[in-house]
Amino acid sequence: MGSIKIGKFEISQQSGAAGKTPIGHKLTEKHTGRNKYQKMVRASISAPGSQSEAIETLEVQGMTPYLTLNTSQTEVAYNVTTATLNGKSNAEKFRVSSTGKAITLVTNTGYTVSENIGTFSAGFGEQVEGSIAIKLQFAANNTSRSETIPVLVEYWDGSEWQSAGTHNIIQSSSDADVSFTITPNTLEEYAKEGGTQTVSITSNVAYSIEVQGDVETSWLTLSRQSGTATTEELNITAAAQAVGAEAREVSIKFKSNITGSVVGTLAAKQVAGEAYAISWESDTLTFTNDDLNQIKNNNLTANSDWYIEEVV
């Protein structure tokens, strides 16, 4: 009589006696795809030899296409010429434009490019929303003042373009008199267990350090948040990944205390956590009639919370 889960739906009971029985149906997971989601359910008479059955269809209408960006601005150093705008979408395609400095849409994982339009891979967004990473290219800022590049991102709703908002890319001034060096100037990708890496920073100005990210940044910690006009080491520590967690990335920004401009950046990346795993000790448990009302144990090993349901 227990409930059964079928896809994103839960049905209140699996069996019953003759008569009219109200069977509860519940949608247990939000449908984020733009296309309709469907599952078919078969009810059958359990009497031996019966071939009588009834089919019902459970469906959820697709969600209106959308695209959202995780943040509204990105800060980069004057000599950085690319930026990635992260977010989520279930749309078929998107486009970018700018009323400021010229930008170029660059091919990245998950989409192809035609001029300023990016088309997501086949099937993207149809049954579930997905993460997006829009990569842009632009010229360095060789002026003595910071420059803001307003990037309008739009998505296709099936009939026309809709605005997802404007994301500002802020390039710092060139600060020609500033000498700022990070050694090494790249970090190795952190393992899922986490760890610490050390860099040496040589600067002729005092500076501040901060970790910036799209969603959550507390997994990366720094041994200090500021520096002086000298050579100092910086320890950068990543926490261990949780089971099933996605790969993650943040940016470490170094800003001049004199102008507030970004004088250096480091990207910190960490691989995904341990994949979910679950297994029975024995694939098959065999019973005979002599085993009636006897309990047989089968060990189940999992690295996360679990539940059991009938395979239909």
C-alpha positions as CSV (number, residue, x, y, z in Angstrom):
1,M,0.0,0.0,0.0
2,G,3.1,2.2,0.1
3,S,3.6,5.2,-2.2
4,I,5.6,5.0,-5.4
5,K,7.7,7.6,-7.0
6,I,7.6,7.9,-10.8
7,G,10.0,10.6,-12.1
8,K,9.0,13.9,-10.6
9,F,5.6,12.5,-9.4
10,E,4.6,10.5,-6.3
11,I,1.6,8.3,-6.3
12,S,0.0,7.6,-2.9
13,Q,-0.4,3.8,-3.1
14,Q,0.8,0.9,-5.2
15,S,-2.0,-1.6,-4.8
16,G,-5.6,-1.9,-3.6
17,A,-8.8,-3.9,-3.5
18,A,-11.8,-3.9,-5.8
19,G,-13.9,-0.8,-5.8
20,K,-13.5,2.9,-6.4
21,T,-10.3,4.2,-4.8
22,P,-9.1,7.8,-4.8
23,I,-5.4,7.7,-5.7
24,G,-3.4,10.8,-4.7
25,H,-0.8,12.2,-7.2
26,K,1.8,14.7,-6.2
27,L,4.4,16.7,-8.1
28,T,7.5,16.5,-5.9
29,E,10.1,18.3,-8.0
30,K,9.9,21.5,-9.9
31,H,9.9,21.2,-13.7
32,T,12.3,23.8,-15.1
33,G,12.5,22.8,-18.7
34,R,10.7,24.8,-21.4
35,N,9.0,21.7,-22.9
36,K,6.2,19.7,-21.4
37,Y,7.2,16.9,-19.0
38,Q,5.2,13.6,-19.1
39,K,5.1,10.3,-17.4
40,M,2.8,7.4,-18.1
41,V,1.3,5.2,-15.4
42,R,-0.2,1.7,-15.9
43,A,-2.7,0.2,-13.5
44,S,-3.4,-3.5,-14.0
45,I,-5.7,-6.2,-12.6
46,S,-3.6,-8.5,-10.5
47,A,-5.7,-11.6,-10.9
48,P,-3.9,-14.5,-12.7
49,G,-4.5,-14.4,-16.4
50,S,-6.0,-10.9,-16.5
51,Q,-4.9,-8.6,-19.2
52,S,-7.0,-5.7,-18.1
53,E,-5.2,-2.5,-17.7
54,A,-5.6,1.3,-17.7
55,I,-3.1,4.0,-18.6
56,E,-3.0,7.5,-17.3
57,T,-0.6,10.3,-18.3
58,L,0.9,12.7,-15.8
59,E,2.2,16.0,-17.2
60,V,3.6,19.4,-16.3
61,Q,3.5,22.3,-18.7
62,G,6.9,23.7,-19.6
63,M,8.3,26.7,-17.9
64,T,8.4,29.9,-19.9
65,P,12.0,30.4,-21.3
66,Y,14.2,32.5,-19.1
67,L,17.9,33.4,-18.6
68,T,19.3,34.8,-15.3
69,L,22.8,35.9,-14.5
70,N,24.4,35.2,-11.2
71,T,25.8,38.7,-10.7
72,S,25.4,42.2,-12.2
73,Q,29.1,43.1,-12.5
74,T,32.6,41.7,-12.9
75,E,35.8,43.6,-12.0
76,V,39.0,42.9,-14.0
77,A,42.5,44.3,-14.2
78,Y,43.3,46.8,-17.1
79,N,45.1,44.1,-19.1
80,V,42.5,41.4,-18.7
81,T,40.7,41.0,-22.0
82,T,38.1,38.3,-21.3
83,A,35.2,37.8,-18.8
84,T,32.8,35.0,-18.2
85,L,29.1,35.7,-17.3
86,N,27.7,32.8,-15.4
87,G,24.0,32.0,-14.8
88,K,21.1,29.6,-15.5
89,S,18.7,29.3,-18.4
90,N,16.3,27.0,-20.2
91,A,16.2,29.1,-23.4
92,E,17.3,27.9,-26.8
93,K,19.7,30.7,-27.5
94,F,20.9,34.1,-26.3
95,R,22.6,37.3,-27.7
96,V,24.9,40.0,-26.3
97,S,25.5,43.7,-27.2
98,S,27.2,46.7,-25.7
99,T,26.7,50.4,-25.9
100,G,30.3,50.9,-24.7
101,K,33.5,49.3,-25.8
102,A,33.2,46.7,-28.5
103,I,32.7,43.1,-27.3
104,T,33.1,39.8,-29.0
105,L,31.1,36.7,-28.1
106,V,33.5,33.7,-27.8
107,T,32.6,30.1,-28.2
108,N,32.5,28.3,-24.8
109,T,31.4,25.0,-23.4
110,G,27.7,24.4,-24.1
111,Y,27.0,26.8,-27.0
112,T,28.1,27.7,-30.5
113,V,28.5,31.3,-31.8
114,S,27.2,33.1,-34.9
115,E,28.2,36.8,-34.7
116,N,26.7,38.0,-31.3
117,I,24.3,35.1,-30.9
118,G,25.0,32.0,-28.9
119,T,23.0,28.8,-29.6
120,F,22.9,26.2,-26.8
121,S,23.7,22.5,-27.5
122,A,20.8,20.3,-28.8
123,G,18.4,19.5,-26.1
124,F,19.6,22.1,-23.6
125,G,16.8,23.5,-21.5
126,E,14.0,21.3,-23.0
127,Q,13.5,19.2,-19.8
128,V,15.6,20.9,-17.2
129,E,17.4,24.2,-16.7
130,G,21.1,24.3,-17.1
131,S,24.1,26.3,-16.0
132,I,25.6,28.7,-18.6
133,A,28.9,30.5,-19.0
134,I,28.9,33.3,-21.5
135,K,32.4,34.2,-22.5
136,L,33.2,37.7,-23.8
137,Q,36.4,39.3,-25.3
138,F,37.3,43.0,-25.4
139,A,40.3,45.3,-25.6
140,A,42.6,46.1,-22.7
141,N,42.1,49.5,-21.0
142,N,45.3,51.5,-21.4
143,T,43.8,54.8,-20.0
144,S,44.4,56.4,-16.7
145,R,40.8,55.9,-15.6
146,S,38.6,52.8,-15.1
147,E,36.2,51.8,-17.8
148,T,32.8,50.2,-17.6
149,I,31.5,48.0,-20.4
150,P,27.7,47.5,-20.1
151,V,26.8,44.2,-21.6
152,L,23.1,43.6,-22.5
153,V,22.2,39.9,-22.4
154,E,19.0,38.8,-24.1
155,Y,17.4,35.3,-24.6
156,W,15.0,33.9,-27.2
157,D,11.5,33.1,-25.7
158,G,10.4,31.2,-28.8
159,S,9.0,34.2,-30.7
160,E,11.1,37.3,-29.7
161,W,14.1,38.5,-27.8
162,Q,13.7,39.3,-24.1
163,S,16.1,41.1,-21.8
164,A,17.9,39.2,-19.1
165,G,19.5,42.4,-17.8
166,T,22.7,44.3,-18.1
167,H,26.0,43.0,-16.7
168,N,28.8,45.6,-16.2
169,I,32.4,44.6,-16.8
170,I,34.6,47.1,-14.9
171,Q,38.2,47.4,-16.2
172,S,40.6,49.2,-13.8
173,S,42.8,52.0,-15.0
174,S,46.2,51.1,-16.4
175,D,48.0,52.5,-13.3
176,A,51.3,52.7,-15.2
177,D,53.3,53.5,-12.0
178,V,52.1,50.3,-10.2
179,S,54.3,47.2,-10.2
180,F,52.4,44.1,-9.0
181,T,53.6,40.6,-9.5
182,I,52.1,37.2,-8.3
183,T,54.4,34.2,-8.4
184,P,53.3,31.7,-9.6
185,N,50.6,33.6,-11.5
186,T,48.2,30.6,-11.7
187,L,46.8,28.2,-9.2
188,E,46.6,24.4,-9.8
189,E,43.0,23.1,-9.6
190,Y,42.2,22.0,-6.1
191,A,41.4,18.3,-5.5
192,K,38.1,17.3,-4.0
193,E,39.8,16.9,-0.6
194,G,40.8,20.6,-0.6
195,G,44.2,21.9,0.4
196,T,46.5,24.9,0.5
197,Q,48.6,26.7,-2.1
198,T,51.0,29.5,-1.5
199,V,51.9,32.4,-3.8
200,S,54.4,35.2,-3.4
201,I,53.3,38.8,-4.1
202,T,55.6,41.7,-4.8
203,S,54.1,45.1,-5.0
204,N,55.1,48.8,-4.8
205,V,51.7,49.9,-3.4
206,A,49.6,48.8,-0.5
207,Y,46.6,46.6,-1.6
208,S,43.5,44.8,-0.4
209,I,42.5,41.2,-1.3
210,E,39.0,39.8,-1.6
211,V,37.4,36.6,-3.0
212,Q,34.6,37.2,-5.5
213,G,32.3,34.6,-6.9
214,D,28.9,34.1,-8.5
215,V,27.1,32.3,-5.6
216,E,29.2,31.2,-2.6
217,T,32.8,31.9,-1.8
218,S,33.3,30.8,1.8
219,W,34.9,27.5,0.7
220,L,38.1,29.4,-0.2
221,T,40.0,31.2,2.6
222,L,43.0,33.5,2.6
223,S,45.8,33.9,5.2
224,R,45.4,37.7,5.0
225,Q,43.1,40.3,3.4
226,S,45.7,43.0,2.7
227,G,49.3,43.6,1.8
228,T,52.0,46.3,1.8
229,A,54.6,47.6,-0.6
230,T,57.0,44.7,-0.2
231,T,57.2,41.0,-1.0
232,E,54.8,38.7,1.1
233,E,53.4,35.2,0.8
234,L,49.7,34.5,0.7
235,N,48.3,31.1,1.7
236,I,45.1,30.1,-0.2
237,T,43.1,27.3,1.3
238,A,40.2,25.3,-0.2
239,A,37.8,23.3,1.9
240,A,36.9,19.7,1.0
241,Q,34.0,19.2,-1.4
242,A,30.8,17.6,-0.2
243,V,29.7,14.3,-1.8
244,G,27.9,15.0,-5.1
245,A,28.9,18.7,-5.2
246,E,29.6,20.4,-8.5
247,A,33.0,21.8,-9.5
248,R,33.4,25.4,-8.3
249,E,35.4,28.5,-9.1
250,V,36.0,31.9,-7.6
251,S,38.3,34.9,-8.4
252,I,40.8,36.5,-6.1
253,K,41.0,40.2,-6.7
254,F,43.9,42.4,-5.6
255,K,43.1,46.1,-5.5
256,S,45.3,49.2,-5.1
257,N,44.6,51.1,-1.8
258,I,45.4,54.3,-3.7
259,T,43.0,54.1,-6.6
260,G,40.8,51.1,-5.8
261,S,41.7,49.6,-9.2
262,V,42.2,45.9,-9.7
263,V,46.0,45.4,-10.1
264,G,46.0,41.6,-10.1
265,T,43.7,38.5,-10.3
266,L,43.9,34.8,-9.6
267,A,41.4,32.1,-10.5
268,A,40.8,29.4,-8.0
269,K,39.1,26.2,-9.2
270,Q,38.1,23.0,-7.4
271,V,37.0,19.7,-9.0
272,A,33.6,18.2,-8.3
273,G,33.1,16.2,-5.1
274,E,33.0,12.4,-4.9
275,A,30.2,11.1,-7.2
276,Y,27.1,9.7,-5.5
277,A,27.4,5.9,-5.1
278,I,25.0,3.2,-3.8
279,S,25.2,-0.6,-4.0
280,W,23.7,-3.8,-2.7
281,E,26.0,-6.4,-1.2
282,S,24.0,-9.1,-3.1
283,D,22.4,-8.3,-6.5
284,T,19.8,-11.0,-5.9
285,L,18.0,-12.4,-2.9
286,T,16.3,-15.7,-3.6
287,F,13.3,-17.0,-1.5
288,T,11.6,-20.3,-1.4
289,N,8.2,-21.2,0.2
290,D,10.1,-22.6,3.1
291,D,11.3,-19.0,3.8
292,L,7.8,-17.7,4.5
293,N,7.8,-14.9,7.1
294,Q,11.6,-15.2,7.5
295,I,13.8,-12.1,7.2
296,K,16.9,-12.1,5.0
297,N,19.3,-9.2,5.2
298,N,21.1,-7.5,2.3
299,N,23.6,-4.8,3.2
300,L,23.1,-1.5,1.3
301,T,26.1,0.8,1.1
302,A,25.7,4.5,0.2
303,N,27.7,7.7,0.6
304,S,24.6,9.9,1.0
305,D,21.0,9.7,2.1
306,W,18.9,7.3,0.2
307,Y,15.4,5.9,-0.3
308,I,13.9,2.7,-1.8
309,E,11.1,2.4,-4.4
310,E,9.8,-0.2,-6.8
311,V,11.2,-0.4,-10.3
312,V,8.4,-0.1,-12.8
